[in-house]
Amino acid sequence: MDLQLSGRVALVTGASKGIGLAVARTLAEEGAHVVAVSRTRTDDLPGKVVHVAADLMDPQAPARVVARTVEEFGGLDILVNNAGGPPPGVTLPRVGFLTPDDADWQAMFEFNLFSAVRAIRAAVPVMLERGGGSIVNVSSTMAVQPGAMNVDYGAAKSAMNHLGKALSEEFGPRGIRVNTVSPGPVLTDWWTKPGGAAEVIAGMAGTDGDSVVAQVAPEMMRLVTGRLVHPQEVADAVVLLASPRSGSTTGADFVVDGGARKEL
């Protein structure tokens, strides 16, 4: 299926690994001009992808990377706000409302919500000049499944969902579609890195990290598929929503979670 992305200009945040890397690669394979944003470049990015180094915890960074994209390719058609998860230097999961303090909450919202708000604020005028565009925000199933684990992260992602729906209402009539993709647990280095989620949960469960990834986490999260989600599976949903082939889809939340979310 031709996704009609050839020649379109896309900006992807958090693109050095995991979901963001898979999105950047897939957009490039579909013929888009891609700007990939992360603090450091990875050799896994295709050579034709333009990398822009930026720390999105810096309030000025989102506007700078949008400006760089326009400078490089003359405009912007697609914005993928993928950067998120634990802020730099933070390990998740954390359990209990009393665990994160004010600074933790502020960092979580800066990374998972405000970086996207600022990128969208910079991107919308550019998209309007070109007659429209597509914004895809990467959220999480935790946005609608409150619990004692990672409460600050879930709250930030819940706000992301609200933001996407509100933007779709305001800018849809002017040609900008805004959608959300909500992954469940995705097999990225958030789980697998030393000291990552798998090791943290292993310490709680009295097992090892490999067992957490292969069995404990899928059972704990009641994954119908019996495994964590692959980053490419999320990327495929993101790129489809970015495509003009999804021209009548806006304000939607696509769930890619291995069947974890049971609610209607």
Secondary structure as the mmCIF struct_conf table of DSSP 4:
data_model
#
loop_
_struct_conf.conf_type_id
_struct_conf.id
_struct_conf.beg_label_comp_id
_struct_conf.beg_label_asym_id
_struct_conf.beg_label_seq_id
_struct_conf.end_label_comp_id
_struct_conf.end_label_asym_id
_struct_conf.end_label_seq_id
BEND BEND1 GLN A 4 GLN A 4
TURN_TY1_P TURN_TY1_P1 SER A 6 GLY A 7
STRN STRN1 VAL A 9 THR A 13
BEND BEND2 GLY A 14 GLY A 14
TURN_TY1_P TURN_TY1_P2 ALA A 15 SER A 16
BEND BEND3 LYS A 17 LYS A 17
HELX_RH_AL_P HELX_RH_AL_P1 GLY A 18 GLU A 29
TURN_TY1_P TURN_TY1_P3 GLU A 30 GLY A 31
STRN STRN2 HIS A 33 SER A 38
BEND BEND4 ARG A 39 THR A 40
TURN_TY1_P TURN_TY1_P4 ASP A 43 ASP A 44
BEND BEND5 LEU A 45 LEU A 45
TURN_TY1_P TURN_TY1_P5 GLY A 47 LYS A 48
BEND BEND6 VAL A 49 VAL A 49
STRN STRN3 VAL A 50 ALA A 53
TURN_TY1_P TURN_TY1_P6 LEU A 56 MET A 57
BEND BEND7 ASP A 58 ASP A 58
TURN_TY1_P TURN_TY1_P7 PRO A 59 GLN A 60
HELX_RH_AL_P HELX_RH_AL_P2 ALA A 61 PHE A 73
BEND BEND8 GLY A 74 GLY A 74
BEND BEND9 ASP A 77 ASP A 77
STRN STRN4 ILE A 78 ASN A 81
BEND BEND10 GLY A 85 PRO A 86
HELX_LH_PP_P HELX_LH_PP_P1 PRO A 87 PRO A 87
TURN_TY1_P TURN_TY1_P8 PRO A 88 GLY A 89
BEND BEND11 LEU A 92 LEU A 92
STRN STRN5 VAL A 95 VAL A 95
BEND BEND12 GLY A 96 GLY A 96
TURN_TY1_P TURN_TY1_P9 PHE A 97 LEU A 98
BEND BEND13 THR A 99 PRO A 100
HELX_RH_AL_P HELX_RH_AL_P3 ASP A 102 PHE A 109
HELX_RH_PI_P HELX_RH_PI_P1 GLU A 110 PHE A 114
HELX_RH_AL_P HELX_RH_AL_P4 SER A 115 GLU A 129
TURN_TY1_P TURN_TY1_P10 ARG A 130 GLY A 131
STRN STRN6 GLY A 133 VAL A 138
HELX_RH_3T_P HELX_RH_3T_P1 THR A 141 VAL A 144
BEND BEND14 GLN A 145 GLN A 145
BEND BEND15 ALA A 148 ALA A 148
STRN STRN7 MET A 149 MET A 149
BEND BEND16 ASN A 150 ASN A 150
HELX_RH_AL_P HELX_RH_AL_P5 VAL A 151 PHE A 171
HELX_RH_3T_P HELX_RH_3T_P2 GLY A 172 ARG A 174
TURN_TY1_P TURN_TY1_P11 GLY A 175 GLY A 175
STRN STRN8 ILE A 176 PRO A 183
BEND BEND17 PRO A 185 PRO A 185
STRN STRN9 VAL A 186 VAL A 186
BEND BEND18 THR A 188 THR A 188
HELX_RH_AL_P HELX_RH_AL_P6 ASP A 189 THR A 192
BEND BEND19 LYS A 193 LYS A 193
TURN_TY1_P TURN_TY1_P12 PRO A 194 GLY A 195
BEND BEND20 GLY A 196 GLY A 196
HELX_RH_AL_P HELX_RH_AL_P7 ALA A 197 ALA A 205
TURN_TY1_P TURN_TY1_P13 GLY A 206 GLY A 206
BEND BEND21 THR A 207 THR A 207
HELX_RH_AL_P HELX_RH_AL_P8 GLY A 209 SER A 211
HELX_RH_PI_P HELX_RH_PI_P2 VAL A 212 VAL A 216
HELX_RH_AL_P HELX_RH_AL_P9 ALA A 217 MET A 220
TURN_TY1_P TURN_TY1_P14 MET A 221 ARG A 222
TURN_TY1_P TURN_TY1_P15 VAL A 224 THR A 225
BEND BEND22 GLY A 226 ARG A 227
HELX_LH_PP_P HELX_LH_PP_P2 LEU A 228 LEU A 228
STRN STRN10 VAL A 229 VAL A 229
HELX_LH_PP_P HELX_LH_PP_P3 HIS A 230 HIS A 230
HELX_RH_AL_P HELX_RH_AL_P10 PRO A 231 ALA A 242
BEND BEND23 SER A 243 SER A 243
HELX_RH_3T_P HELX_RH_3T_P3 PRO A 244 SER A 246
TURN_TY1_P TURN_TY1_P16 GLY A 247 SER A 248
BEND BEND24 GLY A 251 GLY A 251
STRN STRN11 ASP A 253 VAL A 256
BEND BEND25 ASP A 257 ASP A 257
TURN_TY1_P TURN_TY1_P17 GLY A 258 GLY A 259
#
